[in-house]
């Protein structure tokens, strides 16, 4: 399939496809951007790629050219004819027409051989965080995730301490992955055009995980610290042993009047480990 707005529209019209707002369907129509995403993802024939929401197959075709195999999840069964047409020259892919969030992906992966798993996708805005959370909670052995998401959401994923975007979600994701921006994407390269711009972010699995003695305590501590973002650690963590927390904070030049948004993931880990030792 040769990508151009004209060809994309012709295929969709020929198959009488109608965009469904409930699925957050915004198909990318810029071939250069698709090519850049695939290049930056650094895929090779040892890679099995998972794509969530292939849409009309713009990204899928480029992925199939580089990867050993592409496993797609598409919730909209009315896209079958469109995808069959656009991917007819490819034979190293499978499309499961079900909701990714409800699938047992580990079971699906048993039938394939691969050396590494990447997720590369233009994610529907409304389920971006649940999709990434599922990969973590289901322990899907993903080495890298390269996804196009709403810019505001992507900025939260890769935020630094002290920024207004930094929050408990940032820390949760950065516990497992190193996160970086690949490129900004204008809303004008999608069909139909969304209301917001997008960003492509890369998640690379951390080999040296943070040394946390009790993950459940660590994540609860982080969530509680941000429960009222404008309040201080003293106010948000009243139910914890504040004397212990203050001693740890002083090591880093802080006291209990600091806000959670100013503390790095390492500080939270240190606090959690000291609380676990009580």
N, C-alpha and C positions, 0 to 999 in steps of 0.2 A: 504494500500500500504506500503510495507516494503522498506525503502529508502536505496538504494545503487547505486553507479554509474552504475553498471551492469543492475539492474532492471529499472532504469530511462531510460537508453539508449534503452533497449529492448522494452519498451512501446512506446517510441517515434518512433523507427524504425518500429515497428509493424503497427503503425497508419500512417506511412509515413509522419511524421512531419518534416518540414524544418524550421530551425531557420531564423528569419527575422531581419536583422540588423536595418531596419527602425523603429522597435518597441523596440529596445534596449534589446532584449531577451537574458538574461544570467540566466539560472535556477540553483538554489542552489541544490547541491547533497550531502551535508554533514548532516547526520541526527542529529549529536550532536549539531551542530550550530543551526539548526532549533529548536531543543528542548530547547536550552538555550534562544533563542529569545522569545519563547512562555512563558517559565518560568519567565523570567525577565519582560515580559509584565504584569504579574500578572492578568491573565484573569480568570473570574469565570462565572457561569451560568446566572448571571444577566447582563452579558456583550454582547452587539451586536458588533461584529468586522467587520469593513470594510477592505477588502483587495483589493488593486489596483494592477492588473497584477499578478494573481495567477500562471501563467505559466503552469507547469505540475501538480501543486497541492501539492508540497512538504510541503509548509508551511500551506496550506489550511487544510489538514487533521489534523495536530496537533492543529490548531486553533479550528476546529470543535469539537475535543475531549474535549476541556476546556470551550469553549464559549457556550452561550445560542443559538446564531445564527451567521453565517458568511455570509455577503453580499459581493460578489465579483464583480469587474468590469474588464472585459477582452476585449481588443480591437480586438484581433486576433481570428476570428471565426473558423479558422482551428484547434484550440485547443479543440473544443467541444468534439470530440471523446476521446481524451487523458484524459481530465478532467472527462468525464463521467465514463471512465474505472477506473481511480485512486480514484475517490470519490464515487464509487458505494455503499460502505458500510455506507456512511454518509447520514443523512436525514435532517440535520439542517443547510442547506446552500442554497443559490441561486446565480447563476452567471448571470449577465447582460452583454451580449456581445455587449457592446458599449464603446465609448470613455468616460472615467470618466470625463474629462475636459468639455464635452458637456452635461453631464447629469444634471437634476434637482434632486440632491441627497436628498434634503429636502422632495421632493414629494415622492421619493422612500421609504424613511424611515417611512412614514405615516402608512404603512401596518404592521409594526412590533411593538412589545412591548419590552421595555428594560428599565433598570435603568441607564445604562451608555453606552457610545459609545467609542470604541477604534479603532484607525486605526493601523493595523499591516501589513507591506508589505515590499517586496523587490522591491523598486521603480526603474523604468527605469531611467538611469542616465540623459537622455536628457530632461526629464520633471519633475524632482524632485521638483524644486522650484515652477513651475506653479501649481503643485498638492497641495502643502502645502498652497500656496497663495489662491487657490480656496476655501479651507476649511475655511480660515479666512474670505475672502470676501463674501462667500455665507452664512456665519454664521451657518455652520454645527456644532451642539452642541457636539463637540468632547472633551472628557475628557483627553484622552492621545493618543499620536501618537508614535509608535515605528517602525522606518523604517531603512532599510538598504540602504545606499546611497554611492555614490562615496566618498572616503575619503577626498578628497580636498573640496568637497561641505559640508560634515559633519563638517569638521574643521571650516568652515566659520559660520555654524549655531551656534556652541557652543563657538566661539572665545571670548577671554577676551580683554578688552581695553588694548591697547599697543602692541598687537600682529599684525602681518602683515595680518592675516586672517580676522581681525575685520573690519566690514564695515556697511553700511546702512542696508543691509539684516539682519545682526546679530541683530541690534537694533529693526528692524521691527518685527522679530520673537520673540525676547525676551520681547517685549511689551506684548505679549499674553501668552507666555509659558516659563517655566523653562526648560532649555535644558541641557542634560548631555549625556556623552558617556557611552554606555553599553559594547561594545567590538569592537576590530579591526577584520576585516575579510580579509583573504588572497584571492587573485584572483584565486588561485588554487582550490577553492571549488565550482567553477561554471562550468557549461557546456552551451555553449562554454566558454572558459576562456577569461575574458575581459582583457584589457590592463592595468587596474589600480586596486589597492586594494580598499576595501570598509570599511565602518564603520557603526555600528548600533548606532543610537542616539534615545534618548527618549525625547519627548516633553510633559510636564505635564502642563495642563491649570492652569494659575495663578488665584487664587480666589480673591486676593487683587490686583486689577489692579492699575497701576501707575496713580496717580492723574494728568491728563492732561486736561486742560480747553478746548483746541481746537485740536482734533486729526489730522485734516487736516493740520493745521499749524505745528504741531509737526513733522509729517512725512515729510512734505516739507522741513522743517528746516534741518532734518537729511539728506535727499537726497542731498540738496544743500551743506551741510557741507562736504560731501564726493565726490562732483562732480569732483574735481581734488585732489586725495587723498594725494599727496605730498605737497599740498599748505596749508597755514595756514588758520585758521578761518577768520582772517582779509581779506584775499584774496578771499576766497570762499563765504563769506557772505557780500560782499560790498553793496548789495541791501537792507540789513537789518539795523536796528538801532544799530550801533556798540557800541555806548556808553552804551546802556542797556545791551548788550551782555557782554561787558567787566566787568561791575559791578557784574554780576552773576558769571563770570569766576573767579573773584578775591576772591569770597567766598570760592572757592575750591582750591585756590593757583595757578591759571592759569592766563594768559593774552591772548591777541588776537594773539599772535605768536604761540599758541598751535595748533596742528593738530587734526582733528576730531577723528582720531584713538586712541587718548589718553583720550577721554572723555567718561564717563559712560553714560548709558541711563538716569540716574537720573539727570545728569548735563544738558543733552539736554531737559529733561522735564522742569526743572527749567527755562532754557532760554526761551523755548516756552511759558511758563506761564507768564513770565514777558513781553514778546513781545505782548502777547494777551491783557495785561492790558494797553498798551499804548493808 
